[in-house]
Amino acid sequence: MKQYVISVIRGDGIGPEVVAACRTVLQSAALAASLKLDFVDAPAGDETGRLKGRALPDSSIETITHSDACLKGPVGKSAADVIVRLRQELDLYANVRPAKSLPGVRCLDAGVDMVIVRENTEDLYKGLEIEFDGGVLHSDQSPRRHRSGSQDLHLN
């Protein structure tokens, strides 16, 4: 039986409830596919920030990097601290969202079949904004080299 380690960020607010339901679904799917899932906690969020001084501690990053996947629940006011650090530390530079109309499911357009790719680590996610008088923000949009070194990403 193939085994996978899934790190779990329970999050804040509705996060723990959402994650618990998701774990139930994943366990059922794993059982049907003859897989074994081992869940390990990777604390992050508001409460973690209060207890450990950082919303996403190094120990949680370490747990996640040694896992096969990470299940992240919604986090509270520290969401940007958690999400941006995860994206930057783990080079999660693309948010891929497929969208497709399915037969028998009522929808506005039956011919939709597309994938939206949103860049996740540059622009405002870099945290290099400069605020000018009057609340106008400017963000650095310099190109960067992907960690693999295989391509330049120009995001202007």
PAPA-613500 format. One line per field, with one value per atom (N, C-alpha, C): residue in three letters; x, y, z; residue number from 1; atom name. Coordinates in Angstrom, 3 decimals. Each point is the difference from the previous one (the first is absolute). Last residue first. Example, Ala and Ser with C-alpha at 12.3 -4.5 7.8 and 13.67 -1.06 7.14 Angstrom:
REM residues 2
resn = (SER/SER/SER/ALA/ALA/ALA);
xx = (12.850/0.820/-0.770/0.290/-0.890/0.900);
yy = (-2.250/1.190/1.090/-5.720/1.190/1.200);
zz = (7.080/0.060/0.730/-0.070/0.000/0.000);
resi = (2/2/2/1/1/1);
name = (N/CA/C/N/CA/C);
This chain:
REM residues 156
resn = (ASN/ASN/ASN/LEU/LEU/LEU/HIS/HIS/HIS/LEU/LEU/LEU/ASP/ASP/ASP/GLN/GLN/GLN/SER/SER/SER/GLY/GLY/GLY/SER/SER/SER/ARG/ARG/ARG/HIS/HIS/HIS/ARG/ARG/ARG/ARG/ARG/ARG/PRO/PRO/PRO/SER/SER/SER/GLN/GLN/GLN/ASP/ASP/ASP/SER/SER/SER/HIS/HIS/HIS/LEU/LEU/LEU/VAL/VAL/VAL/GLY/GLY/GLY/GLY/GLY/GLY/ASP/ASP/ASP/PHE/PHE/PHE/GLU/GLU/GLU/ILE/ILE/ILE/GLU/GLU/GLU/LEU/LEU/LEU/GLY/GLY/GLY/LYS/LYS/LYS/TYR/TYR/TYR/LEU/LEU/LEU/ASP/ASP/ASP/GLU/GLU/GLU/THR/THR/THR/ASN/ASN/ASN/GLU/GLU/GLU/ARG/ARG/ARG/VAL/VAL/VAL/ILE/ILE/ILE/VAL/VAL/VAL/MET/MET/MET/ASP/ASP/ASP/VAL/VAL/VAL/GLY/GLY/GLY/ALA/ALA/ALA/ASP/ASP/ASP/LEU/LEU/LEU/CYS/CYS/CYS/ARG/ARG/ARG/VAL/VAL/VAL/GLY/GLY/GLY/PRO/PRO/PRO/LEU/LEU/LEU/SER/SER/SER/LYS/LYS/LYS/ALA/ALA/ALA/PRO/PRO/PRO/ARG/ARG/ARG/VAL/VAL/VAL/ASN/ASN/ASN/ALA/ALA/ALA/TYR/TYR/TYR/LEU/LEU/LEU/ASP/ASP/ASP/LEU/LEU/LEU/GLU/GLU/GLU/GLN/GLN/GLN/ARG/ARG/ARG/LEU/LEU/LEU/ARG/ARG/ARG/VAL/VAL/VAL/ILE/ILE/ILE/VAL/VAL/VAL/ASP/ASP/ASP/ALA/ALA/ALA/ALA/ALA/ALA/SER/SER/SER/LYS/LYS/LYS/GLY/GLY/GLY/VAL/VAL/VAL/PRO/PRO/PRO/GLY/GLY/GLY/LYS/LYS/LYS/LEU/LEU/LEU/CYS/CYS/CYS/ALA/ALA/ALA/ASP/ASP/ASP/SER/SER/SER/HIS/HIS/HIS/THR/THR/THR/ILE/ILE/ILE/THR/THR/THR/GLU/GLU/GLU/ILE/ILE/ILE/SER/SER/SER/SER/SER/SER/ASP/ASP/ASP/PRO/PRO/PRO/LEU/LEU/LEU/ALA/ALA/ALA/ARG/ARG/ARG/GLY/GLY/GLY/LYS/LYS/LYS/LEU/LEU/LEU/ARG/ARG/ARG/GLY/GLY/GLY/THR/THR/THR/GLU/GLU/GLU/ASP/ASP/ASP/GLY/GLY/GLY/ALA/ALA/ALA/PRO/PRO/PRO/ALA/ALA/ALA/ASP/ASP/ASP/VAL/VAL/VAL/PHE/PHE/PHE/ASP/ASP/ASP/LEU/LEU/LEU/LYS/LYS/LYS/LEU/LEU/LEU/SER/SER/SER/ALA/ALA/ALA/ALA/ALA/ALA/LEU/LEU/LEU/ALA/ALA/ALA/ALA/ALA/ALA/SER/SER/SER/GLN/GLN/GLN/LEU/LEU/LEU/VAL/VAL/VAL/THR/THR/THR/ARG/ARG/ARG/CYS/CYS/CYS/ALA/ALA/ALA/ALA/ALA/ALA/VAL/VAL/VAL/VAL/VAL/VAL/GLU/GLU/GLU/PRO/PRO/PRO/GLY/GLY/GLY/ILE/ILE/ILE/GLY/GLY/GLY/ASP/ASP/ASP/GLY/GLY/GLY/ARG/ARG/ARG/ILE/ILE/ILE/VAL/VAL/VAL/SER/SER/SER/ILE/ILE/ILE/VAL/VAL/VAL/TYR/TYR/TYR/GLN/GLN/GLN/LYS/LYS/LYS/MET/MET/MET);
xx = (5.356/-0.411/-1.262/3.475/-1.371/-0.387/3.651/-0.169/-1.464/3.694/-1.399/-0.067/3.700/-0.222/-1.488/2.568/-0.721/-0.010/2.250/-0.332/-0.689/1.577/0.929/-0.361/-2.167/0.591/1.033/-2.558/1.026/0.662/-1.956/-0.590/1.110/0.471/0.336/-0.623/-1.848/0.817/0.293/-1.635/-0.045/0.875/-2.442/1.180/-0.099/-3.020/-0.393/1.185/-1.636/1.108/-0.474/-3.407/0.576/1.119/-3.087/0.788/0.633/-4.424/1.005/0.708/-2.922/0.307/1.124/-2.065/-0.348/0.243/1.012/-1.340/-0.382/5.110/-1.011/-1.344/2.998/0.254/-1.084/2.204/-1.186/0.425/1.988/0.380/-1.259/1.257/-0.785/0.549/1.295/0.908/-0.758/-1.333/0.071/0.926/-1.531/1.398/0.151/-4.214/0.423/1.454/-2.146/-0.313/0.443/2.256/-0.879/-0.265/1.332/0.552/-1.000/-0.902/1.100/0.571/-3.650/-0.248/1.096/-2.688/1.317/-0.195/-3.617/0.295/1.344/-3.232/1.236/0.302/-4.369/0.495/1.236/-2.892/0.841/0.504/-4.498/1.171/0.766/-4.732/1.089/1.291/-5.775/1.171/0.983/-4.592/1.247/1.249/-4.819/0.354/1.344/-2.147/0.540/0.491/-2.299/-0.263/0.456/-1.558/1.010/-0.341/-1.532/-0.476/1.072/0.757/0.095/-0.392/0.304/-1.012/0.051/4.450/-1.317/-0.953/3.977/-0.210/-1.381/4.037/-1.420/-0.129/4.398/-0.564/-1.480/5.056/-1.452/-0.562/4.905/-0.735/-1.494/4.571/-1.435/-0.682/5.097/-0.612/-1.452/4.339/-1.301/-0.765/5.559/-1.164/-1.237/4.491/-0.129/-1.229/2.486/-1.325/-0.434/4.168/-0.012/-1.300/1.362/-0.167/-0.096/0.575/0.941/-0.056/-3.090/1.386/0.982/-4.666/0.249/1.463/-1.402/-0.072/0.350/-0.375/1.220/0.008/-3.851/1.122/1.286/-3.904/-0.095/1.213/-0.355/0.076/0.078/-0.540/1.270/0.184/-4.118/1.067/1.354/-3.767/-0.040/1.141/-1.498/1.393/0.091/-4.179/0.643/1.443/-2.448/-0.627/0.777/-0.302/0.586/-0.586/-1.431/-0.007/0.646/1.729/-1.302/0.083/3.080/-0.022/-1.421/3.300/-1.405/-0.081/4.194/-0.449/-1.470/3.933/-0.979/-0.354/3.425/-0.333/-0.971/3.687/-1.267/-0.188/3.537/0.247/-1.267/-0.042/0.981/0.329/-2.947/-0.605/0.990/1.520/-0.957/-0.568/2.730/0.795/-0.912/-2.027/0.585/0.789/-1.593/-1.094/0.478/3.007/-0.277/-1.137/1.163/0.947/-0.278/-4.174/1.334/0.871/-4.214/0.440/1.428/-2.157/-1.196/0.310/2.790/0.015/-1.174/0.911/0.630/0.086/-2.093/1.388/0.715/-4.666/0.719/1.491/-2.985/-0.042/0.859/-0.486/0.757/0.046/-2.735/1.410/0.893/-4.572/0.311/1.457/-1.544/-0.053/0.427/1.839/-1.180/0.091/2.113/0.140/-1.293/2.660/-0.746/0.311/0.074/0.936/-0.700/-0.705/-0.330/1.153/-1.292/0.843/-0.309/-2.053/-0.133/0.885/-0.305/0.404/-0.026/-2.254/0.359/0.354/-0.447/0.035/0.470/-2.666/1.100/-0.079/-3.097/1.006/1.259/-4.277/1.141/1.128/-4.012/-0.487/1.141/1.012/-0.442/-0.451/1.050/1.208/-0.357/-3.494/0.585/1.241/-1.995/-0.900/0.565/2.296/0.142/-0.882/-0.371/1.276/0.207/-3.799/-0.130/1.285/0.085/-0.938/-0.150/2.493/0.738/-0.881/-1.991/0.854/0.801/-2.595/-0.871/0.823/2.308/-0.494/-0.888/1.502/1.087/-0.457/-2.963/0.169/1.056/-0.598/-1.191/0.109/3.427/0.023/-1.192/0.089/1.062/-0.015/-2.734/-0.624/1.034/2.142/-1.424/-0.629/5.140/-0.778/-1.462/4.270/-0.446/-0.813/2.427/-1.420/-0.571/4.015/-0.154/-1.494/3.264/-1.314/0.133/2.861/0.066/-1.310/1.102/-0.684/0.141/2.223/-0.035/-0.592/-0.495/0.317/-0.105/0.345/-0.224/0.452/-1.614/0.762/-0.392/-0.205/-0.851/0.895);
yy = (41.625/1.401/0.116/-3.755/0.189/1.458/-4.080/1.439/0.317/-4.195/0.384/1.511/-3.987/1.306/0.279/-4.987/1.011/1.324/-4.044/-0.400/1.079/-0.351/0.603/-0.262/-1.123/-1.085/0.540/2.995/-0.740/-1.096/4.322/-1.110/-0.814/5.211/-1.304/-1.054/5.201/-0.856/-1.295/5.622/-1.430/-0.794/4.626/-0.452/-1.493/3.588/-1.077/-0.476/3.024/-0.423/-1.154/3.776/-1.313/-0.287/4.340/-0.444/-1.327/3.332/-1.046/-0.273/4.241/-0.667/-1.001/3.216/-1.422/-0.737/4.735/-0.208/-1.461/1.015/0.887/-0.242/-4.174/1.421/0.809/-5.210/0.854/1.451/-5.038/1.296/0.854/-5.662/1.165/1.242/-4.926/1.107/1.254/-4.836/0.884/1.174/-3.921/0.178/0.882/-0.917/-1.065/0.122/2.896/0.358/-1.062/-0.817/1.149/0.294/-5.016/1.298/1.106/-4.733/0.415/1.367/-2.789/0.029/0.607/-0.298/0.040/0.316/-2.514/1.278/-0.092/-2.607/-0.085/1.389/-3.070/1.321/-0.201/-3.016/-0.021/1.422/-2.567/0.873/-0.205/-1.007/-0.947/0.814/0.578/0.475/-1.146/0.289/-0.210/0.446/0.416/-1.425/-0.250/4.224/-0.297/-1.449/1.689/1.118/-0.282/-4.072/1.045/1.083/-5.231/1.279/1.073/-5.308/0.996/1.349/-3.967/-0.244/0.959/-0.505/-0.421/-0.269/3.590/-1.451/-0.346/4.177/-0.337/-1.520/2.602/-0.742/-0.246/2.304/0.217/-0.690/0.426/-0.470/0.287/2.139/-0.191/-0.467/0.945/-0.555/-0.349/3.074/-0.429/-0.441/0.695/-0.012/-0.517/0.402/1.200/0.019/-2.188/-0.312/1.168/-1.074/0.355/-0.435/-0.106/-1.257/0.214/3.699/-1.017/-1.284/3.595/0.385/-1.097/-0.636/0.163/0.302/-0.221/-1.319/0.099/4.044/-0.732/-1.396/2.621/0.548/-0.743/-1.232/-0.327/0.494/1.017/-1.441/-0.291/4.465/-0.496/-1.481/2.030/0.434/-0.510/-0.879/-0.730/0.395/1.329/-0.257/-0.696/0.957/1.265/-0.168/-4.522/1.276/1.202/-5.086/0.631/1.396/-5.029/1.455/0.495/-4.719/0.582/1.515/-4.032/1.253/0.503/-4.531/0.390/1.231/-2.499/0.784/0.358/-4.060/1.036/0.751/-3.249/-0.151/1.082/0.747/-0.673/-0.134/2.430/-1.441/-0.826/4.791/-0.376/-1.494/1.856/0.030/-0.457/0.478/-1.104/-0.088/3.699/-1.237/-1.221/4.161/-0.052/-1.297/0.853/-0.386/-0.069/1.513/-1.425/-0.485/4.634/-0.798/-1.491/3.280/-0.266/-0.843/3.378/-1.228/-0.288/3.544/-0.671/-1.301/2.148/0.066/-0.819/0.342/1.235/0.160/-3.524/-0.233/1.240/-0.083/-0.959/-0.085/2.821/0.422/-0.909/-1.151/1.244/0.495/-3.661/-0.396/1.225/0.764/-0.599/-0.427/1.705/0.999/-0.568/-2.822/0.849/0.927/-5.172/1.309/0.775/-5.302/1.144/1.297/-5.152/1.082/1.291/-5.812/1.405/0.915/-4.880/0.573/1.494/-5.030/1.438/0.453/-4.275/0.351/1.519/-3.994/1.388/0.178/-4.106/0.303/1.442/-3.064/0.840/0.170/-2.164/-0.826/0.785/1.665/-0.122/-0.855/0.964/-0.500/-0.240/1.996/-1.381/-0.633/4.564/-0.811/-1.470/3.144/-0.138/-0.894/1.077/-0.865/-0.246/3.029/-1.364/-0.972/4.610/-0.552/-1.436/2.332/-0.269/-0.635/1.415/-1.115/-0.401/3.856/-1.218/-1.237/4.211/-0.337/-1.278/1.813/-0.554/-0.443/2.190/-1.296/-0.667/4.389/-0.975/-1.385/3.610/-0.277/-1.082/1.585/-0.741/-0.401/2.744/-1.364/-0.855/4.672/-0.863/-1.418/4.110/-1.213/-1.007/3.341/0.189/-1.304/-0.123/0.713/0.070/-3.711/1.374/0.515/-4.358/0.054/1.405/-2.757/1.292/0.144/-4.457/0.629/1.319/-4.085/0.961/0.781/-5.036/1.260/0.905/-4.736/0.837/1.344/-5.246/1.410/0.715/-5.392/0.849/1.431/-5.099/1.248/0.925/-5.469/1.182/1.242);
zz = (-16.349/-0.105/-0.814/1.619/0.446/-0.019/-1.630/-0.122/0.256/0.931/0.040/-0.060/-1.636/0.594/-0.021/0.178/-0.755/0.755/1.510/-1.363/-0.809/4.796/-0.939/-1.449/4.405/-0.788/-0.976/2.730/0.747/-0.814/-2.487/0.743/0.644/-1.118/-0.553/0.906/-0.943/0.857/-0.720/-0.944/-0.321/0.967/1.517/-0.721/-0.284/2.084/-0.898/-0.825/4.742/-0.844/-0.873/1.920/0.276/-0.981/2.382/-1.149/0.390/1.830/0.156/-1.314/2.627/-1.270/0.234/3.255/0.016/-1.302/1.414/-0.538/-0.108/-0.051/0.584/-0.673/-0.471/-0.216/0.705/0.527/0.057/-0.119/-1.629/0.564/-0.016/-0.189/-0.357/0.693/-0.115/-0.300/-0.430/1.022/1.160/-0.209/-2.854/0.382/1.231/-2.242/0.907/0.436/-3.281/1.383/1.007/-4.393/0.118/1.478/-0.959/-0.392/0.317/0.648/0.878/-0.327/-2.290/1.434/0.867/-5.285/0.638/1.483/-3.204/0.629/0.699/-3.950/0.768/0.537/-2.158/0.363/0.862/-3.842/1.182/0.231/-2.780/0.063/1.302/-2.764/0.250/-0.018/-0.826/0.741/0.224/-2.275/-0.726/0.734/1.289/-0.054/-0.666/2.924/-1.325/-0.019/3.832/-0.907/-1.419/3.242/0.045/-1.015/2.394/-0.517/0.172/-0.700/1.070/-0.584/-2.698/1.024/1.170/-2.737/-0.503/1.169/0.558/0.039/-0.524/-0.341/0.066/-0.046/1.900/-1.123/0.244/1.917/-0.012/-1.241/3.392/-1.182/0.149/2.255/0.218/-1.288/2.727/-1.206/0.306/1.812/0.484/-1.246/1.106/-0.881/0.723/1.977/-0.811/-0.900/4.296/-0.550/-0.875/2.858/-1.424/-0.673/4.779/-0.729/-1.506/3.058/0.487/-0.838/-0.967/-0.248/0.392/0.774/-1.436/-0.284/4.512/-0.632/-1.482/2.341/0.370/-0.614/-0.622/-0.756/0.343/2.399/-1.417/-0.779/4.710/-0.248/-1.497/1.438/0.530/-0.299/-1.101/-0.915/0.476/2.790/-1.272/-0.929/4.701/-0.392/-1.355/2.195/-0.355/-0.448/0.067/0.328/-0.490/-2.347/1.182/0.152/-2.580/0.068/1.297/-1.631/0.263/0.017/-2.412/0.752/0.138/-1.224/0.045/0.884/-2.905/1.148/-0.191/-1.730/-0.326/1.278/0.006/-1.419/-0.470/4.038/-0.277/-1.504/2.351/0.094/-0.201/-0.021/-1.026/0.032/3.295/-1.334/-1.062/4.451/-0.099/-1.405/0.924/-0.033/-0.149/0.681/-1.353/-0.157/4.256/-0.901/-1.441/3.286/0.214/-0.902/0.148/-0.779/0.134/0.846/0.554/-0.938/-0.478/-0.675/0.454/2.089/-0.509/-0.733/4.164/-1.455/-0.526/4.672/-0.448/-1.504/2.970/-0.408/-0.523/1.672/0.840/-0.307/-2.555/1.415/0.884/-4.554/0.126/1.434/-1.013/-0.057/0.158/-0.412/1.310/0.071/-4.179/1.066/1.361/-4.069/0.127/1.196/-0.937/-0.636/0.207/0.894/0.531/-0.735/-1.213/-0.315/0.455/0.638/0.222/-0.365/-2.244/1.057/0.109/-2.277/0.187/1.153/-3.695/1.361/0.110/-3.446/0.255/1.464/-4.036/1.425/0.157/-4.146/0.447/1.506/-3.510/0.678/0.342/-1.806/-0.916/0.575/2.469/-1.288/-0.978/4.134/0.220/-1.319/-0.022/0.146/0.177/-0.063/-1.338/0.048/4.104/-0.791/-1.388/2.758/0.523/-0.781/-0.993/-0.473/0.480/1.579/-1.435/-0.537/4.440/-0.130/-1.463/0.982/0.362/-0.134/-0.603/-1.135/0.280/3.461/-1.041/-1.209/3.449/0.487/-1.056/-0.859/-0.137/0.466/0.589/-1.431/-0.211/4.372/-0.423/-1.476/1.897/0.535/-0.434/-1.467/-0.514/0.545/1.009/-0.548/-0.501/3.054/-0.318/-0.452/-0.730/1.016/-0.426/-1.309/-0.172/1.164/-1.445/0.360/-0.167/-2.396/0.663/0.280/-1.204/0.161/0.749/-3.208/1.099/0.008/-1.876/-0.282/1.226/-2.430/1.196/-0.400/-2.185/-0.175/1.344/-2.499/1.172/-0.298/-2.495/-0.106/1.152/-0.080/0.000/0.000);
resi = (156/156/156/155/155/155/154/154/154/153/153/153/152/152/152/151/151/151/150/150/150/149/149/149/148/148/148/147/147/147/146/146/146/145/145/145/144/144/144/143/143/143/142/142/142/141/141/141/140/140/140/139/139/139/138/138/138/137/137/137/136/136/136/135/135/135/134/134/134/133/133/133/132/132/132/131/131/131/130/130/130/129/129/129/128/128/128/127/127/127/126/126/126/125/125/125/124/124/124/123/123/123/122/122/122/121/121/121/120/120/120/119/119/119/118/118/118/117/117/117/116/116/116/115/115/115/114/114/114/113/113/113/112/112/112/111/111/111/110/110/110/109/109/109/108/108/108/107/107/107/106/106/106/105/105/105/104/104/104/103/103/103/102/102/102/101/101/101/100/100/100/99/99/99/98/98/98/97/97/97/96/96/96/95/95/95/94/94/94/93/93/93/92/92/92/91/91/91/90/90/90/89/89/89/88/88/88/87/87/87/86/86/86/85/85/85/84/84/84/83/83/83/82/82/82/81/81/81/80/80/80/79/79/79/78/78/78/77/77/77/76/76/76/75/75/75/74/74/74/73/73/73/72/72/72/71/71/71/70/70/70/69/69/69/68/68/68/67/67/67/66/66/66/65/65/65/64/64/64/63/63/63/62/62/62/61/61/61/60/60/60/59/59/59/58/58/58/57/57/57/56/56/56/55/55/55/54/54/54/53/53/53/52/52/52/51/51/51/50/50/50/49/49/49/48/48/48/47/47/47/46/46/46/45/45/45/44/44/44/43/43/43/42/42/42/41/41/41/40/40/40/39/39/39/38/38/38/37/37/37/36/36/36/35/35/35/34/34/34/33/33/33/32/32/32/31/31/31/30/30/30/29/29/29/28/28/28/27/27/27/26/26/26/25/25/25/24/24/24/23/23/23/22/22/22/21/21/21/20/20/20/19/19/19/18/18/18/17/17/17/16/16/16/15/15/15/14/14/14/13/13/13/12/12/12/11/11/11/10/10/10/9/9/9/8/8/8/7/7/7/6/6/6/5/5/5/4/4/4/3/3/3/2/2/2/1/1/1);
name = (N/CA/C/N/CA/C/N/CA/C/N/CA/C/N/CA/C/N/CA/C/N/CA/C/N/CA/C/N/CA/C/N/CA/C/N/CA/C/N/CA/C/N/CA/C/N/CA/C/N/CA/C/N/CA/C/N/CA/C/N/CA/C/N/CA/C/N/CA/C/N/CA/C/N/CA/C/N/CA/C/N/CA/C/N/CA/C/N/CA/C/N/CA/C/N/CA/C/N/CA/C/N/CA/C/N/CA/C/N/CA/C/N/CA/C/N/CA/C/N/CA/C/N/CA/C/N/CA/C/N/CA/C/N/CA/C/N/CA/C/N/CA/C/N/CA/C/N/CA/C/N/CA/C/N/CA/C/N/CA/C/N/CA/C/N/CA/C/N/CA/C/N/CA/C/N/CA/C/N/CA/C/N/CA/C/N/CA/C/N/CA/C/N/CA/C/N/CA/C/N/CA/C/N/CA/C/N/CA/C/N/CA/C/N/CA/C/N/CA/C/N/CA/C/N/CA/C/N/CA/C/N/CA/C/N/CA/C/N/CA/C/N/CA/C/N/CA/C/N/CA/C/N/CA/C/N/CA/C/N/CA/C/N/CA/C/N/CA/C/N/CA/C/N/CA/C/N/CA/C/N/CA/C/N/CA/C/N/CA/C/N/CA/C/N/CA/C/N/CA/C/N/CA/C/N/CA/C/N/CA/C/N/CA/C/N/CA/C/N/CA/C/N/CA/C/N/CA/C/N/CA/C/N/CA/C/N/CA/C/N/CA/C/N/CA/C/N/CA/C/N/CA/C/N/CA/C/N/CA/C/N/CA/C/N/CA/C/N/CA/C/N/CA/C/N/CA/C/N/CA/C/N/CA/C/N/CA/C/N/CA/C/N/CA/C/N/CA/C/N/CA/C/N/CA/C/N/CA/C/N/CA/C/N/CA/C/N/CA/C/N/CA/C/N/CA/C/N/CA/C/N/CA/C/N/CA/C/N/CA/C/N/CA/C/N/CA/C/N/CA/C/N/CA/C/N/CA/C/N/CA/C/N/CA/C/N/CA/C/N/CA/C/N/CA/C/N/CA/C/N/CA/C/N/CA/C/N/CA/C/N/CA/C/N/CA/C/N/CA/C/N/CA/C/N/CA/C/N/CA/C/N/CA/C/N/CA/C/N/CA/C/N/CA/C/N/CA/C/N/CA/C/N/CA/C/N/CA/C/N/CA/C/N/CA/C);
